């Protein structure tokens, strides 16, 4: 029950029960998020991640379903943009970028889920 301890420690809401069918295939969602990072809406990534998190870990909705992913994205970028991002996720460009990002994570030593690489910048004085 490590997830509850971390959620409590950082005041992050989480459902009492693991989402049905856990772990789901998140490939389509990952591709849509990758498309977002290469779009004019890329600055909205943190808010989109919040919406995807809430959809899966709080509302326990099946994130492997395209309509659920599109609905989560729509909360931040609007329905039309969400549909476009989801569709762009199936293009060779996006598939290649996600594969590259996955390889970068492996090279950084990623294991388990989720895996984050944190960076910080010290402003010049």
C-alpha positions in Angstrom: 0.0 0.0 0.0 2.9 2.3 -0.8 0.8 4.3 -3.1 -1.5 5.4 -0.2 1.5 6.4 1.9 3.0 8.5 -0.9 -0.4 10.0 -1.8 -0.9 11.0 1.9 2.6 12.4 2.2 2.2 14.7 -0.8 -1.6 15.4 -0.4 -2.4 13.8 -3.7 -6.0 12.3 -4.0 -6.3 8.7 -5.0 -9.1 6.2 -5.1 -9.3 3.5 -2.3 -9.4 0.8 -4.9 -7.0 0.1 -7.8 -8.7 0.8 -11.2 -10.4 -2.2 -12.7 -8.2 -4.2 -15.1 -5.0 -2.7 -13.6 -2.6 -2.5 -15.2 -4.2 -1.3 -18.4 -2.5 -0.8 -21.8 -1.6 2.9 -21.8 0.1 3.0 -25.2 -2.7 5.1 -26.9 -2.7 7.5 -24.1 1.2 7.8 -24.1 1.0 8.5 -27.9 -1.6 11.2 -27.4 0.6 12.8 -24.7 3.6 12.6 -27.0 1.6 14.3 -29.7 0.8 17.0 -27.2 4.4 17.6 -26.4 5.0 18.3 -30.1 2.0 20.6 -30.6 1.2 24.2 -30.0 -0.5 23.1 -26.7 2.7 21.6 -25.2 2.6 24.2 -22.3 -0.6 22.5 -21.1 1.1 19.2 -20.5 1.1 19.6 -16.7 -2.6 20.3 -16.7 -3.3 17.4 -19.1 -1.3 15.0 -16.9 -3.4 16.1 -13.9 -6.6 15.4 -15.9 -5.3 12.0 -17.0 -4.2 11.1 -13.5 -7.6 12.1 -12.1 -9.4 10.1 -14.8 -7.5 6.9 -13.9 -6.4 7.1 -10.3 -9.4 9.0 -8.8 -12.3 8.4 -11.1 -11.1 4.8 -11.9 -12.1 5.1 -15.6 -10.5 2.8 -18.2 -7.7 4.9 -19.6 -7.1 2.2 -22.3 -10.3 3.3 -24.0 -9.9 6.0 -26.6 -13.0 7.9 -25.7 -11.8 8.1 -22.1 -8.4 9.4 -23.1 -10.0 12.0 -25.4 -12.4 13.1 -22.6 -9.5 13.6 -20.3 -7.6 15.6 -22.8 -10.7 17.6 -23.7 -10.9 19.0 -20.2 -7.8 21.0 -20.9 -7.3 21.4 -24.6 -10.9 21.2 -25.8 -12.7 18.3 -27.6 -11.5 19.1 -31.2 -7.9 19.5 -30.2 -8.1 16.3 -28.0 -9.4 14.3 -31.0 -6.6 15.7 -33.2 -3.9 14.8 -30.7 -5.3 11.3 -30.2 -5.4 10.7 -34.0 -1.9 12.2 -34.4 -0.7 9.6 -31.9 -1.0 6.9 -34.5 1.3 8.6 -36.9 4.8 7.3 -37.6 6.4 10.5 -36.3 4.7 10.2 -32.9 5.3 6.4 -32.6 9.0 7.1 -33.3 9.3 9.9 -30.8 7.6 7.8 -28.1 10.0 4.9 -28.8 12.9 7.3 -28.5 11.6 8.7 -25.2 11.2 5.1 -23.9 14.8 4.3 -24.9 16.0 7.5 -23.2 14.2 6.4 -20.0 15.8 3.0 -20.2 19.2 4.6 -20.7 18.5 6.8 -17.6 18.0 3.7 -15.6 14.1 3.7 -15.5 12.4 0.8 -13.8 8.9 0.4 -12.6 6.0 2.8 -13.1 5.9 5.8 -13.0 9.4 7.0 -13.7 10.3 10.7 -13.6 13.4 12.6 -14.4 13.6 15.8 -12.5 15.6 18.8 -13.6 16.0 22.1 -12.0 17.6 25.3 -13.0 19.4 27.8 -10.8 18.7 31.4 -12.1 21.7 33.5 -12.9 22.6 36.0 -10.2 
